[in-house]
Amino acid sequence: MKLLLFPCFLSCFTLSFLSAQEELPVRELTLQEAQQIVLLNNFEIASRRLGMESALRLFEGEKGAIWEPSFVGGIDRVSNDRENNTEEYIAQGVDDFSEENTLSRASIEQPLPTGGAIQLTYTLDKLDNNLQETRDVDFVDKEYESFAGITFLQPLLKNGGLNMGYSLMRMAREESEIAFQEYRRQLMQSLGQAEAAYWELRIAQERVLLREKSVEVAESILADNRARVENGKMSELEVQEAAAGVASRESLLLEARQNLQETSSRLLGMFGMPDIDPMTPLRAVDSPKLLELPEIDIKKLSEQTLMYHPDVLIREHRINQDELRVVYAKNQVLPQLDLRASYGYNGLGDSPSDAFSSIDAGDFPSWTVGLEVRVPLGGGQRQRAERDAAMNRLAQGHLGEEAVRQQILQGLNTSVSRVKNYFWQAKNFQQVSEMNEAILESELARLEAGRSDSRKVLDAEEKVTQAREAQAASLTRLAVAKIEMDLSSGTLLMNMNVDPMLENQTIQTLVEDVVEDPAPKVKANENLTEDRVESLLDDLQFESQQSNPIPEVEVNDQVEAEVVVEEVVPSEDEAVTVDQVESLLDQLNLVEPIESVTIEDEGAE
């Protein structure tokens, strides 16, 4: 008897302690509120958003660099003294030559999309040497030489053409689209995990309520047994069994409350840094509903999957990058042949302005045209190897894309089948719960009439509690299975009305104009106009494959569990027996309620 009282005392003490903790203010949350908090504050979403911003900035930078001119300028001071040879003496008429020159130049260089460049150049050289004294002119001590002209450089083979000029911009564009799809995938995963955690919190609350009610029933039976013992209508053994039942149920209640606290903390951890005290317990207000099984058009859903799933779109943009690399690598195998041409005018005067005026007169033109060729004597072994490697990577990318498509479609097929199976399982557990409740009422009535004992009543009550927990768990499994189906099809954001790819959708967190605003603000609840959508899709038509292929499962309209119920469940007018319920529980393989519901991250690069 003392051994039985000790666990009762310990359980009561712990329950009192937890009850004191429950006095903390509780934050009640609807599912929509939890999703909004995750959208605005989740760290992983914020990280992917920053990655998308970075990729967008790089793309805008590469796009602007194609037409961005450059200023090139310089100035040199040249001092030179030498003794002339015979040829130089005859030409210059002096034994020694010395000069002190100042050479300055300035040019504007404009790159071209074809890989070439145009350069507008002006040079001004101040000349000071000992030959100026031998010439009978007025400006021998102030001699300025100038040149103004245009220079054109165009690679004709290697590094030439629009494909080369736009290659960096196109690569940056594909990378920005990949970053956008990775951002969408993170949105899907974080929102899906948050919703699953929300339903996990809800089932944890249900367990606590069920276990509290179970303790109340056991305590009521214990009080009745004690009264019966005092009146001599029952043996002391019945009291001890009832006391043990109370202690056992209080221990399970402690476990349920601890699980509730842990699930609340897990959901709070997905919120990032919202305006919520981390010590505040959360309470889920919404509960999963068992509605009629919707019609699922697997063909239409598969088409949407291939259109909107981030992993498929990421793989497509990776292939686009590989194709650009192949084009570039093939171009690098060609010999280098460059066309150079320049045209301009020379000027001379005793001042910079006079030298420029001489150019303006156009009396001394100057032009050059030439070709320069560079051919590797070994045939360009490195370039050929890089070309072959790029082509192999492209072929590998196509194989990887097909593998990802098959894995996603197989996973979609499996998730659809899981939704249907969990729906019928939830229907079955609902009937099991109702039958167990009928048995408990029958046992309570028999106990009141003296035709039953405490053990049978407590066993019946425990089966009711387990059936109710199993029913709540099945509803949670069904809700999570629907989330997994939406994740597998890539339509979760669309169904939540927060997909930034689609028209007429509300975007909670989308980066605004990254070009005009160096520190873009997040605009919540932005209603997209048609022009805005077209602009976004132009710039943001933005992988990872799932780690293990999921075996294909055929989707059946009828599952085995439904047949079991038809065989075992009695009609409304037929009396329910304990043997029938136990047979049904055995066939449904009723086990302990699920401890947690998690969704693993899809895709791994």
Secondary structure as GFF3:
##gff-version 3
##sequence-region A 1 605
A	DSSP	alpha_helix	2	21	.	.	.	ID=ss1
A	DSSP	beta_strand	27	29	.	.	.	ID=ss2
A	DSSP	alpha_helix	31	41	.	.	.	ID=ss3
A	DSSP	alpha_helix	43	65	.	.	.	ID=ss4
A	DSSP	beta_strand	70	83	.	.	.	ID=ss5
A	DSSP	alpha_helix	86	92	.	.	.	ID=ss6
A	DSSP	beta_strand	96	111	.	.	.	ID=ss7
A	DSSP	beta_strand	117	127	.	.	.	ID=ss8
A	DSSP	three_ten_helix	132	134	.	.	.	ID=ss9
A	DSSP	beta_strand	143	155	.	.	.	ID=ss10
A	DSSP	alpha_helix	162	165	.	.	.	ID=ss11
A	DSSP	alpha_helix	167	230	.	.	.	ID=ss12
A	DSSP	alpha_helix	236	269	.	.	.	ID=ss13
A	DSSP	beta_strand	282	284	.	.	.	ID=ss14
A	DSSP	alpha_helix	298	308	.	.	.	ID=ss15
A	DSSP	alpha_helix	310	333	.	.	.	ID=ss16
A	DSSP	beta_strand	336	349	.	.	.	ID=ss17
A	DSSP	alpha_helix	352	361	.	.	.	ID=ss18
A	DSSP	beta_strand	365	374	.	.	.	ID=ss19
A	DSSP	alpha_helix	381	448	.	.	.	ID=ss20
A	DSSP	alpha_helix	454	489	.	.	.	ID=ss21
A	DSSP	alpha_helix	492	496	.	.	.	ID=ss22
A	DSSP	beta_strand	506	507	.	.	.	ID=ss23
A	DSSP	beta_strand	526	527	.	.	.	ID=ss24
A	DSSP	alpha_helix	530	539	.	.	.	ID=ss25
A	DSSP	alpha_helix	560	568	.	.	.	ID=ss26
A	DSSP	alpha_helix	578	588	.	.	.	ID=ss27
###
